[in-house]
Amino acid sequence: MKLANDEYGAEGKTFQLYDVEDAIGAAIEPAGVIEGHEIGKGFFVIFVTGAHPDTLLPLIQTRLSMLSVRSGSFIALRRSDGSETRFPTPP
């Protein structure tokens, strides 16, 4: 998810993204799990894994459509062959 600046986000705002991470974790159970996150370079990245990534994508999209995420955020679907497809987050 896009942060307020190109570094680590606005002071005090990054902590709100942990709630988004928790919401995504609840939405994908039991099909997937949160593997961790990374903050920096203007993004809060949540790593999600599951046996069938294509089933996780709509679950994540639906949950994000209920939350407020910054413009410029996206979901990257990475496959085991190294390919990646990016999907913009719902407005």
N, C-alpha and C positions, 0 to 999 in steps of 0.2 A: 504494500500500500504506500502511496506517495505521501511523504512527510511535508511539513510546512517549509522546509528549506532543503538545500542540497547536501546537508550534513546529517545531523541526528534529530532533526525536527525541532519545533518550538518547545521551549522549556515548559515542562508540566503537561504537555499534550501527548507525549509518547506513551505515558502510562495508560491512557484511555484505550490504546490499541491492544493491550493485554485482554481487555474485555471482548474485543473483536476476535482475538485468537481463541478465547474460551468459547465464544458463540460458534465459531467454525468447528471447533473440536466436538461440541455437542451435536452439531448438525450432521457430521460425517460418521458418527458412531452407528453401528459397529463396522461399517464398510472401510473405514480408514482411521488413521491416528495422526496427531500432531507430533512431528519429530523434533521440533524446536523452532527457533526464530533467529533472525539476524537484523541488527539495526545499523544503518549507515548508508552513506552515499545517496541520501535523500529518500530511502525506502525502508519500510518495516516489512521484512520478508518472513512469511510463515511457511515452514516446510511440512507438507502433508504427504503421507504415503498410504498406499492401499493396493490390494491385489488387482483392482480394476479401476484405473484412473478415470476412465470415461464415465463411470458412475459417480465419482466424487465431484466432478466438475459442476453438474447441475445442482448438487446439494450446496456447494460453496456459493454458486451464483445466486441461488435463492436466498441464502442467509445474508449475503452482502447486500442484496436489494432491500433488505429490511433495516440495514444499518447505514450510517452516514460515512462514506469514505471519500477521500479527496480525489478530485479529478486528476487523471494521469495514473491512477492505480490500475493494475491488471492482474490477471491470473495466468500464470505460465504453466502449461501442461508439458512436462518433460517425460519423454519415454526412455526405456532402457537402451534404445539404439542411439541415443544422444540427440534426437530431434526435439524441437520445442515449438509449441504453438502458443501464441499469446491471445488472450481474450480480455477486452476492456471490462472493467467492473461495471455493473449496472449503475445508471445515473441515480 
